[in-house]
Amino acid sequence: MADVALPLHPAKRTLVRRSPFMRKAFPYLLLGPAVVYLLGITLYPGIYAVYRSLMTGKFKLEYAGLQNYRELLVDNAFWTSLSNTLILGVITLALEFVIALSLAALVYRDRWVKAWRILFLLPMLFMPSAVSFLWKLLFNDGRVISDLLTRVGFGAGNIDFMGSTALARLVLVVTDVWQWTPFLFIIFVAALQGMDKEVEEAARLDGASWRKIFFNISLPMMRPVIAIALVLRGIDILTMFASVHIITQGTPGGNTETLSYFIYRTAFKSFEQGYASAASVLLLIATIILAQTLVRRFFKSGVE
């Protein structure tokens, strides 16, 4: 009978041990390619934007120091675009927050919410440019909304949504709210479903109503989550470009021109690359300061 080689006992197997240096360096080697890639698409463009903001000239670059920044501070078009961005951002973010939080509070206990949650995600699956073209067709090109308002008695004939500052801003707000409210909704539902149910049950046994439980227990516990969600959406709204470029292009009279569209128009229509780079650097600095302030404030309040 032939001899059969039996496998070694696990305890007798020879283990290949890495050196202490390799054990410490191995995680960094795994993360290295991702870090290099992220630095390449974030850090390098940022450094180049700062460098370019110190230069002037459309074709022949010349060092200008802080001249572009000084001109921006007295540029009425820059301040108008900044105010338009803040107005649109505050209105849009407030509506998205109220709608998303209200829907999340109403349905997070529903056992079927996981099944039909995909319905709320459908607007997010479309490209922003496609959504912008859709709402431009409904409001302006196709006159669908105008015809519906006329039929129900709220309008008389075709309404020129691009001829009024308020109506043009309304179109941009509706476009953004329709597409990105589901983003906040999903985050809020996940936060509510992840809370400790024993706290709510104890409050309910003490006779607290649903409204008191939500506003006095659930909502304060959600403050860190709300802060992160609002910061993410706020940053995205500050860089609103696709809907402005496709629907309004800053009309009427530049009253819907956001800061991102101002940067685009300055860089690629006027070919003032240094001036546009200075505006983008200021936008980046303002975004970082605002985000850090909100996150620290909400997280401190949530911890306390």
Secondary structure, DSSP 8 states (H G I E B T S, - for coil): ---------GGGS------HHHHHHHHHHHHHHHHHHHIIIIIHHHHHHHHHHTEE-SSS-EE-TTHHHHHHHT-HHHHHHHHHHHHHHHHHHHHHHHHHHHHHHHHTT-TTHHHHHHHHHHHHHS-HHHHHHHHHIIIIIS-HHHHHHHHTTS-SS---TTSSHHHHHHHHHHHHHHHHHHHHHHHHHHHHHTS-HHHHHHHHHTT--HHHHIIIIIHHHTHHHHHHHHHHHHHHHHT--HHIIIIITTTTTTTT--HHHHHHHHHHTS--HHHHHHHHHHHHHHHHHHHHHHHHHHHHHHH-
